[in-house]
Amino acid sequence: MSSSPSIPADPRAAAPSRLHETLNVLGVYVLVIALFGIGCLISDEFLTRNNLMNTLQAVTLLGIVSIGVAFITYSRHYVDLSIPGIMSLAGIVAVSALPYGFAASLAAGLGAGLAIGLINGWVIGHLRLNPIIWTLAMMSVLSGVIRKAYAGAQVYPDQATPAGAAFLDLYHAKLAGVVPLPLAILIVLAIAGCFVMRWTGFGARLKLTGSSYEVARMTGVNVQRTIMAAFVLSALTSAIAGILLTSFNKVGASYIGKGYDFAAITAVVIGGMTLAGGRGHIVGMLGGVMVIALMNNIMGLVRIEEMSLSGHVILRNFTFSEFHKAIVQGVVFILVVGLNSYSRRKSGLDDA
């Protein structure tokens, strides 16, 4: 009796080894160390207190937003492009609610952000609309609503009132007089996010949904509710960051949060999370946030008075503008996503 031929194992069924995952997480921190060394070499200003505080500000606010985005990417829904709108809405609503007290102000801002997260999550989870198209449309709606409701004007906290003074001090507050409040919030959210993603039933359901939507659905996972929860978490972290950023800028305005959506997804993919869903780690994502913050900081310090090639001046008085930084960030994003896709195809994991 001839034996039946053996069926080769599908390489996509093999989960990445824990060693491979650890190397992915640690790899981004090698890049962080390299960028820190480059910063020390190119400018004497890099290690100054003001510059390091600016970098810390970028890390904390972007890190808070990116934690929420990580849950969306983990669920294979890429990114929430309404993040800038949620941040500006949360900030401007919080300032507008200050006459009712400081606690009411924070509750109103967070509530406004969560409401948008619920709408996004319900539409994308239950109606299965494309997350990019829907959240981009939501961003446009939020921008229009804010401009119409406030007639394009900025809203300033009244520092003469106790609630207004407390709001303006919010960003600069320190726990035990030592740890900046935004940094403390980032640490708490990172620990909570890591725990939820790796060691809870919700994290397991989210991983399965991101790895294979149909398999998750057929095994009894409420995929609609799982996806909705991911968008609500993202809206919550965006609202928190929006309120903190509004406190820092001392004004509620429609431009608060601009660019945080793309910066967050770039940090997430640099940190080892794949857009294909179901893979990645909060620890690696934080490394990606540090890479983005250091990269932007270093570009801000670069000043080339004159650069010549074969006797011809090719650069004079060059500095990196916001336009240049956006180009570099876009190129980095394309390279990381391209390398990730190539690696997945080579390993037989590409199912896009």
Number of C-alpha atoms within 10 A of each C-alpha: 3 4 5 6 6 6 6 6 8 9 10 14 9 11 10 11 9 9 9 10 17 12 13 18 24 17 16 23 19 13 16 21 14 12 19 18 12 15 21 13 10 14 14 10 14 21 13 10 10 11 15 15 12 12 20 18 19 18 24 24 25 26 33 29 30 32 28 27 31 33 33 29 25 29 30 25 23 21 28 30 24 27 33 25 32 36 35 30 30 34 34 29 24 31 30 17 20 23 16 11 17 20 14 15 25 22 16 22 27 26 18 22 30 23 15 24 28 18 16 25 28 20 19 21 23 14 10 13 14 13 21 16 12 18 25 17 14 21 19 14 14 20 20 15 16 19 15 11 9 13 10 14 13 13 18 18 24 16 14 8 14 13 22 23 16 18 29 22 16 19 22 14 16 15 11 8 8 8 12 18 19 26 20 14 18 22 15 13 17 21 14 13 21 17 13 15 22 15 11 12 11 16 22 16 22 29 24 24 25 25 19 17 17 13 12 18 15 10 9 9 19 15 22 18 13 20 27 22 21 28 28 25 24 28 32 27 28 36 34 24 30 32 30 24 23 29 25 16 14 20 18 27 24 26 14 24 27 14 13 21 21 20 22 28 27 26 29 33 23 30 29 27 27 22 25 22 24 23 20 25 23 27 19 26 29 27 26 31 32 29 26 25 23 24 20 19 20 22 18 14 17 14 14 12 10 11 13 10 8 6 7 8 10 10 13 12 9 12 15 17 11 12 8 12 16 16 12 16 18 14 12 15 20 13 13 17 19 12 12 20 19 14 13 17 14 10 12 14 19 14 11 8
